[in-house]
Amino acid sequence: MYICICNAVTEREIRHAVELGCTSYKKLHDELGVGTCCGKCKKDAARVVKNHVAELRAVNSSCGDFNLAL
Ligand code: FES
């Protein structure tokens, strides 16, 4: 599903960027250009980042031998 229509950025791409270290909306904005046009996607993009960071932290805390750089 597209989150940022102006820049054709999908939720999947945002989740992947989070896994590569874009753990804040600011970093995502800088890396993928999300929110650089009309800005209507900012809230949804920030929500995707926040939720995926939380999911990855939960995985990290339950799997001692699996550590993501968060
Ligand atoms: S929908 Fe993301 S900048 Fe317009």
Boltz pocket constraint, residues with backbone or C-beta under 6 A from the ligand:
constraints:
  - pocket:
      binder: B
      contacts: [[A, 3], [A, 4], [A, 5], [A, 6], [A, 7], [A, 33], [A, 34], [A, 35], [A, 36], [A, 37], [A, 38], [A, 39], [A, 40], [A, 41], [A, 42]]
      max_distance: 6.0
